[in-house]
Amino acid sequence: MTWLILFLCFLGLELAAGCLISLWFCVGCLGAWLGSLGGIALEGQLALFVSLSFLTLILIRPAAILAGRRLPLNKGKGFSRAGRGKAPARTPEREDGNDRVSS
């Protein structure tokens, strides 16, 4: 039961962040849970958790990095990366608090 609770915690963290922080731990928890159902001792469950988590990390992380390079971040949004992070230019405010130009 502990492995299922850990699985739900890691899954919630992954869904909240959405950037592959804990997806491999979810797979490790599922493997350890299946091992506990099969009657494997706690040391074997921990070994399953660590090995499956590490294997999933090795397999998923490079694929995610490659997929991220192929997908442009600003496709169809009309923004360029050159102006990213710069605040728009502001004019000094007038003393009366009205910064509109009257005509």
C-alpha positions as CSV (number, residue, x, y, z in Angstrom):
1,M,0.0,0.0,0.0
2,T,2.9,2.4,0.7
3,W,4.1,2.0,-2.9
4,L,0.7,3.1,-4.2
5,I,0.7,6.1,-2.0
6,L,4.2,7.1,-3.1
7,F,3.1,6.5,-6.7
8,L,0.2,8.9,-6.3
9,C,2.4,11.5,-4.6
10,F,5.0,11.3,-7.4
11,L,2.2,11.4,-10.1
12,G,0.7,14.5,-8.5
13,L,4.1,16.2,-8.4
14,E,4.6,15.3,-12.1
15,L,1.2,16.5,-13.1
16,A,1.7,19.8,-11.2
17,A,5.1,20.5,-12.6
18,G,4.8,18.8,-16.0
19,C,8.5,18.8,-16.7
20,L,9.7,15.2,-16.1
21,I,10.6,15.8,-12.4
22,S,9.3,12.5,-11.0
23,L,7.9,10.4,-13.9
24,W,10.6,7.8,-13.4
25,F,9.8,7.5,-9.7
26,C,6.2,6.6,-10.7
27,V,7.4,3.7,-12.8
28,G,9.7,2.6,-10.0
29,C,6.9,2.7,-7.5
30,L,4.7,0.6,-9.7
31,G,7.4,-2.0,-10.1
32,A,8.0,-2.1,-6.4
33,W,4.3,-2.4,-5.8
34,L,4.0,-5.4,-8.2
35,G,7.0,-6.9,-6.4
36,S,5.3,-6.5,-3.1
37,L,2.2,-8.3,-4.5
38,G,4.5,-11.1,-5.6
39,G,5.8,-11.5,-2.1
40,I,9.3,-10.0,-2.6
41,A,11.1,-8.8,0.6
42,L,11.5,-5.1,1.3
43,E,15.1,-5.1,0.1
44,G,14.0,-6.6,-3.3
45,Q,11.3,-4.0,-3.6
46,L,13.7,-1.2,-3.0
47,A,16.1,-2.7,-5.5
48,L,13.2,-2.8,-8.0
49,F,12.3,0.8,-7.3
50,V,15.9,2.0,-7.7
51,S,16.6,0.0,-10.9
52,L,13.3,0.7,-12.6
53,S,13.6,4.4,-11.8
54,F,17.1,4.6,-13.1
55,L,16.2,2.7,-16.2
56,T,13.3,4.9,-16.9
57,L,15.4,8.0,-16.4
58,I,18.0,6.7,-18.9
59,L,15.3,5.9,-21.5
60,I,12.9,8.9,-21.1
61,R,15.2,11.9,-20.5
62,P,17.1,11.8,-23.7
63,A,13.9,11.2,-25.7
64,A,12.3,14.2,-24.0
65,I,15.4,16.4,-24.8
66,L,15.4,15.4,-28.4
67,A,11.6,16.0,-28.7
68,G,12.1,19.4,-27.1
69,R,14.6,20.4,-29.7
70,R,12.3,19.6,-32.6
71,L,9.4,21.6,-31.2
72,P,9.7,25.3,-31.5
73,L,8.7,27.1,-28.3
74,N,7.1,30.1,-30.0
75,K,5.3,28.5,-33.0
76,G,2.3,30.5,-34.0
77,K,2.4,32.9,-31.0
78,G,4.0,35.8,-32.8
79,F,6.8,36.2,-30.3
80,S,10.4,36.1,-30.9
81,R,13.1,34.8,-28.5
82,A,15.2,38.0,-29.0
83,G,12.9,40.2,-27.0
84,R,12.2,37.7,-24.3
85,G,12.7,38.9,-20.7
86,K,12.8,42.6,-21.6
87,A,10.3,44.9,-20.0
88,P,8.5,47.3,-22.2
89,A,9.8,50.9,-22.3
90,R,8.0,53.3,-19.9
91,T,7.7,57.0,-20.0
92,P,8.0,58.9,-16.7
93,E,4.7,59.6,-15.1
94,R,3.4,63.1,-14.6
95,E,3.1,64.7,-11.2
96,D,-0.7,64.7,-11.3
97,G,-0.8,60.9,-11.9
98,N,-2.2,61.3,-15.4
99,D,0.2,59.9,-17.9
100,R,-2.1,60.3,-20.9
101,V,-1.4,62.8,-23.6
102,S,-4.2,65.3,-24.2
103,S,-4.9,66.7,-27.6
